[in-house]
Amino acid sequence: MSIAERPTMNLDEAIRLRRSVRGFLPREVPQETLREVFALAQFAPSNCNVQPWTPHVVSGDKLRRLREALVAAGMRDEPIKPDWPADGKFVGIYRERQVGAAQALYGAMGVVRNDTVGRKLAYIRNHAFFDAPHAVLIFMQEPFDTREATDIGMYAQTLMLALTARGIGSCAQGALGLFPDIVREQLAIPSNFKLLFGISFGYEDNEVKANGARVERAQVDDVVHFHR
Ligand SMILES: Cc1cc2nc3c(=O)[nH]c(=O)nc-3n(C[C@H](O)[C@H](O)[C@H](O)COP(=O)(O)O)c2cc1C
């Protein structure tokens, strides 16, 4: 069945089925489908409808060059220079969830805790866009800040659900925001545009072990406070 003939899944299904995909087939998503999902993502809400997102979709040769530059920076342990601090330490239940997610991923990949080289190579897969044929790097213009970043989070999830509904996998990656100068230089983006994060996307490669990782969610009663 072609993508065009594929019945679109309902919203509940797309929400449940979306998960981070970290290994992709080289097959590109058709340009018309790309335009369709990005047009759909434009329906995301934003404060005062300012639509503060500036997505740069990268494919083909440009993506290959960006991948090489980011992988090289990661491999030579170049100091990160994110546009926003990326050194937040999680504590308590948040730390437990972070560790749980890392264990699920490294466990699926067969990388043990004290294998520092294995962990580094697993991390560098982020810089390689997990071999995805496309990535979107999401920028925000200065002086936008936290309020506009929340809008961009909504935009990103809307986009990922639109991709999921078309059978296209994706992974949001803060790791793609650690070397913004490289991205700006390669894509000729002015310095007043700040990089929040990226999303790699494409068709999932089921053979990639990382794609076997599954993470749990807290129960509604443990997180939601109902008031009346
Ligand atoms: C803003 C954001 C940044 C993320 N950064 C990364 C990342 O750098 N690398 C990665 O492998 N996953 C990253 N993730 C994916 C999360 O680890 C993932 O969403 C979480 O563990 C829940 O799993 P699921 O997406 O499979 O449901 C990020 C997710 C979000 C929303």
The ligand as a Gaussian input file, in Angstrom:
#p B3LYP/6-31G(d) Opt

LIG

0 1
 C       12.932000      17.977000      23.618000
 C       13.390000      16.532000      23.586000
 C       14.734000      16.244000      23.474000
 C       15.169000      14.919000      23.374000
 N       16.505000      14.668000      23.183000
 C       16.910000      13.400000      22.892000
 C       18.246000      13.156000      22.479000
 O       19.086000      14.065000      22.404000
 N       18.594000      11.892000      22.135000
 C       17.690000      10.845000      22.203000
 O       18.071000       9.721000      21.865000
 N       16.406000      11.045000      22.591000
 C       15.994000      12.302000      22.921000
 N       14.679000      12.542000      23.255000
 C       13.725000      11.436000      23.274000
 C       13.335000      11.058000      24.710000
 O       14.368000      10.310000      25.291000
 C       12.036000      10.262000      24.645000
 O       11.004000      11.075000      24.129000
 C       11.579000       9.735000      26.013000
 O       12.518000       8.833000      26.540000
 C       10.227000       9.044000      25.900000
 O       10.317000       7.972000      24.996000
 P        9.426000       7.866000      23.683000
 O        9.675000       9.116000      22.871000
 O        9.933000       6.636000      22.972000
 O        7.995000       7.769000      24.092000
 C       14.233000      13.852000      23.422000
 C       12.873000      14.159000      23.557000
 C       12.454000      15.468000      23.636000
 C       10.973000      15.762000      23.757000

